[in-house]
Every structure is written in C-alpha cells, then in structure tokens.
Amino acid sequence: MRRLPVHRTALALAAASMLALTAPARATEAAVVIPPPAADIAPADGLKTVVLAGGCFWGVQGVYQHTKGVTKAVSGYAGGTANTAQYEAVSSGGTGHAEAVQVTYDPKQVTLGKLLQIYFSVVHDPTQLNRQGPDHGPQYRSAVFTSDPAERSAVQAYIAQLNGAKVYRRAIATTVEPLPAFYQAEDYHQDYLTLHPKQPYIVFNDLPKIDNLKKLFAENYRDKPVLVKDTRASN
C-alpha cells in the first residue's frame, strides 16, 4: 500500500500519544441525536447521490458504509478542478477542494433527511470552521455538495432549523455548495477505516463515530459495511 504523507501519520501518532493530556475530540465525546429535519424529501424511484464533506474522508466514508440504504460510499474531492484533484495537491489547502464522500443511496430505504441527521449528529462537528479534530485547512471544511435544487433547499432549510433551535452552542459552519464534479480519491484511501482499524488516527478519531452510529441510529446501522472493492466487483 502506498505510504501516507507524513503530516497525517504524524498527527495520528501525536493524537494517540496525547490522548490522556488533551481535551477529547467531538468524535470521542458522548454524541447526542439532533432533531430530524422538519420536512424531508419524499422517497423516489431509483438511486440518489449526495456529496458530504466533514473532515478527513476516512471517517465519513466509514460511517456511511455502515448505514442501511447506502449502496456505495466513495472517498474523493469536491469543490475544485480535475487537474489538482490529487491528495498531495489537495492537502496543501489551496486547490479549493474538500475531502468528501459521494454517498449513493436508495431513498426508499433511507431518506436524505436521515443521512443529514446522521451527518450532523455523529459524522463530525459542523460548528468547526475549516477543521475537524487534528486536521486543519479548507480541505477539511464542513460542506454539502449537491446539484439538485430540491436537495439544496432541503439542506439549507435543515441548517436554518438547527441554528434556529440553537442545537449547538455555536452557529453551524457547514456550507452548501454546487457540485460541478466529484473526483474519486486514490485507491489507497478507499475503505481505509475498515482495512486499517488499528491505525492510531482511525482508533482515536473515527471508530467512535461508528460506535455512535450503532448506539444512536441502531435502526439504520448495518454491521457489515458496503465496501468500494465489493461494489466494484459486482459491477
């Protein structure tokens, strides 16, 4: 497997070694289920997609791979152009991309509203601006990318609902952005949480998200994740 860039592995080891000395990241805190959207999009025929960014895509992908009704969750880049959609370039923070996950789902099994409720509850802290946990920069921003006007309106309405109800102590920093294109990340990033469950970064930052999904959204949790390698094999 390709060796990961030094900055992320160094952060992972630092996070693990400093666990007893630092305040816990949101992922390790007791998560709370936030209210569902006041209005959801009615289920439709066929599969739908939404692209969600909430920090490092390893954890975001992992959560949705364990979500019932999701048929595929692919790590990648959104918000920038094709010529700089590579990990080393995106990690500079200057390409406009966010690390993101393209979630393909069956709306008759799980609605957009439920996916968003999970996103705002257990995937990440939506009040952090251009960062999540140990990761800093606009490439780790909280953002929902959509090309569907109805879905865009639904996301905006949900954010307004949560802000209005003061669900969080700070205002939500999540942006709603257009999606000209989604660029799939390098193969070594796909299924990373499942393939590397003992990696310090995963243990500290991402496995608690899977635990919270299982505890707080038991009816939406699937024990066996749907992996990119498996969906490729079935195509």
N, C-alpha and C positions, 0 to 999 in steps of 0.2 A: 504494500500500500504506500502511496506517496506520503512522504513525511510532511506534517503540517507546518505552516510557517511558525517561526519561533515565537512571535508575540502572543499567539493564542495558547500554545502549550505552556509558556512561561506563566501566563496569567492563571491557567488552570492549576498549576502546581502551587503558585502563590496563594490562590484562594483556598486550596485544601490545607496548606500548612498554617494559614492564618485563621482557620475556622474558629478556634477557641478564643481568638483575640479580637475579632471583628463582629460588628452587628450583622445578623443574618440577612441574606438577600431575601427578597419577596418570595422567591421560589421555595425557601425553607421555612417560611412563616406559615401559620395556620391560615389557609385560604378560606374565603367566605363566598358563598354563592351570591352573586349580584342579581337584581331583578331581571327577568327576561324582557325582551322588547315589548312595548305596549301593543305594537302591531307588527305582524310578521308577513312575509310574502307567501301567498298561497302556494301549496305544492303544485308542481307542473310535471308534465311528462319529460323524460329524458334527463341526462346528467347535466349538472351545472358546475361552474367553477368560480372560485373567488381566490384572490391572492392576498395573503396576510403576512405582514412583517411585524415582528415583535422581539427584536434582538437576534442573537445567534440562531440560525435556521435549524440547527440540530434539534433543539428542544421543541420548537414549533412543529417541525415535521413529526417528531416523535409523538406529541400529543394527538395530532390528527390521524396518525396511523393507528392509534388505539381508539378512535372514535367510530362507533357504528354508523353506517350510512355513507362513510367516506370510502370511495373506491380507489383513490390514489392521492398521495401527498408527496410532492416533489420539491426539493430544495432548489433555489435558484436566485435570480437577481431581477429586480423590477425598479423602474424609475430612471434608468439611464439608457445608453445606446449599446448596440451589439458589439462595437469594436472594443469596448472596455468591460465587457461582461465576463471578466475572469477574476478569480479570487484575489490574486495578488494586487490587481488594479483596484478592485472594489474596496479592499482593505485599507487603501490609502485615504478613503473618505472623500475623495474629490471627484468621483465619477457620476454622482447623482443617484446611484443605485442604492437600494436597501437589500440586505439579505432577507429573502422572502420565501414563502411556501405556497405553491399553487395547489389548492385543495379542490379536488373533483369529488362531487357528492351527488347522491340520489335524494332530491328534495322530498320524495315520498317517504324516506326513512329518517332523514334529519334535515331540518329546515335551516335556512340561512340564519334566522334568529337564534337558533340553538348553537350553531357554530360560533356566532358572535358572542353569545353569553359565555361559552367556554373560553373564547379568546380573551375577553375582558376579566374573566374570573381566575383562570389558572395558567394561561399561556405566558403572561407577562404582566408587568406593572405599566398600565397605559398612561400614568402621570409622569413618567420619566421622559425627559426630552433628550433625544439623540444619545440614548444609552440604555443598557439593561445590565444590571449586575456589574461584572468586571469589564464589560465591553463598552467602549466609548466611541462616539462618532456618528455622523448622519447615516452611515450604512447600517446602523443598529436602531434606527428610528422605529417608532410605532406608527404603522400605516396600513390602511386597507386600500388595495388597488382594485378597481372594477371598471369594466367597460359597459356595464348595463345601467342605464339611468334609474330604473326602479330600484336596483340594488344599492346604487349610490345614495339615493334618497333615504332608503331604509337604514343604511349605516349612519348617515348624518342625523337622522331622527333619533336613533338609539343613543348616540353620543350626547345629543342635546337632552334626552331623557335622563341619562345618568348624571350629567352635570347639574341639571335642574334639581335632581333629588339629592345632590351632594353625597353620592355614594362613596366618593373618595375624598380624602382631606384636601387634595389639590385638584385643579382642573385637569381634565384629560388632555394629553398632548397628542393623541392619535390624529393623524392627518388622513383625509380621504382624497386619494389621488387617481388621476386617469391611468389606464393601463394600455399604452401603445403596444407593448410586447412583454413577454416573460421569457427569460433566458435560463435554461436549466443549468444548474451548477455541475461542477466536475464530479465524476463518478465517486471519488473517494469521500465526498460529502453526503452521498445518498445513504439512507438507512443508518446513519452514523450512530445514533443513540442505541439502536438495537445491537449493532455489531461491536460496540465498544462500551458496554455497560459499566466497566470498572475504570474507565478513563476519569481522572480526577475532576476535570471540568464537568463531565456528564453527571458524576456522582453528586457533586455539590450544587450544580445549577439546574439540572434537567430532570433527574429521576424524581425529585419531589413533585414536579409538575404532573408526572404520570400518576404518582400516588394520589395527588389531589383530584385528578380527573376520576380515578376509580372511586374515591370516597364521596365526592360531591356530585358526580354525574354518573352514578352506578348504572342507570338505565341506558346510558349512552356509551358505556365503556365496553370495549372488546379486549379480551386478554391477548389474543394473537394478533399482532399488528399486520396491516397490509403493507408489504414492502415494495419498493420500486423494483427490485430484482425479480420479485414474483409477478408483478403486473407486466413487466417486460416479457417474461417467459410465456405468459398467457396470451400475448398479442400475436 
